[in-house]
Amino acid sequence: MHKNTITLIGFIGSDPEIRITESGKKFAYFSLATNQYLGRNEDGTVREKTDWHSITAWERQADIAETHLRKGTHALVEGSLHYSEYEKGGQKMTRAQIRAKSILRLDRLEKQDVPIEQDPADEELPF
């Protein structure tokens, strides 16, 4: 049995960049920051390491990223790990990317300016 699954919870590093391939497929590219707890320093302050992950979301997941994700959004991304090779300055480079299969926004959406109707039972009593 083989399995390539990754689940990350973190904060979106920048607004998703939306692109369309030559064949017309939509995808979104964004980064996600996760923190790793490393213990405490001698003075009691917390030591953490931030890792940045490159996320690619295709089609429906790209729509979700475009509509619901912004820099600073708290999100859960589930997907699979993929590697791509490219050349830079004559050297072969390898880059790890997460291909999102599902994206879930964890923080609440902005409050909408919609008045809330008051329940008559909540009116002040005369005594």
N, C-alpha and C positions, 0 to 999 in steps of 0.2 A: 504494500500500500504506500502511496505517495501523497503528501499533503503540502501545499504552499499557501498558508493562511497567516495573515498578520492583522492584529487589532491595535490601533493607536488611539489614544485620547490626548488631546492637546489643544493648542491655540493656533489659529490660522495666522501665518506670518505676513501675508499680503493679500490684497484682493485677488481672486482667481482671474487668471488670464485666459480668455476664451479664444479658441482658434477653430478653423475649419480646414480639414485636410483637402487635398486635391480631388479626392473622390466624394467630398461633401459630408464627411462625418465630423460631427462637432466633438470637441474635447476641451476640457479645462485643465489648467496646470496651476498648482499652488503649493505652498510649503506649509508644513505643520511642525510646530515646536513641541517637543515633549521634554519633561524634566526627569532626571534620575537622582534620587536621594543618595548622597554619598556619606552621610553621617554628620557629625558636628565638629566644628573647630574647637580648639582649646578654650576659647572664650564663650562657647555655647552657641555660636551662630551656626545656622544650617549650611552645609555644603551641598550644592547641587550642580549637575552638569546638564546643559541644554543640548539636545540633539535636534537637528533640523532634517526633516524628511521631505523628499520631493514626491508629490502626489499628482497622478494623472487620472482624470475621471472622463469617461466616454459617454456619449449620447445622453440617456436619461440622467445619469449621475452628473454630467456636465451641466444640464439644466438646473439641477438642484444646487450645485455649487454656484452657478451664476446668480440664481435667485436668492439664496439663503445665506451664503457665506461672505463675510467681509473680514478684513484684517482685524484680529483680536477675537473673532468668534471662537467659542469653546465648542469643539466638535469631536465626534467619534468617527473614525474611518476604518472600515474593514475592507481588506483586499488581499492581493497577493504581491509578492516581491518579484521584481523583474530587473534584469541587468541589460544595459545597452552599451555597445562599444562605439567609440567615435575617435577621430584623430584631432589632436591639438598640437600644433607646432611640430608636426612630424612624429609625434608619439601617440601610441594607442592608449586610450583612456577608457575606463569602465565607470559607469554611473549606475547606482542602484535607484530604482523608482518603485513606488507603491502604485499598483493599478487598483483604483477604488472600485469595489463591488457594491458598497453601500456607504452612505454618508448620513450621519445623524447630528443635527445641531443640538447642543446640550444646553446652551443658555436660552433664555426667553427672548422672543422677538420684541422689538421696540414697542412700547405702549402706544396704542392708537388713540387719537383724540376723538373718541366716540363717547358721547355722554351715556352714563349708566342710569337707567330709569330707577327711581327709588321705589321700593316695595312699600305700599301703603301701611303695612304692618310695622314698618320702621319709623313711622312718624312719631314725633314726641307726644307722650301722654300728658294730659292736662294736669296731672297731680305730681 
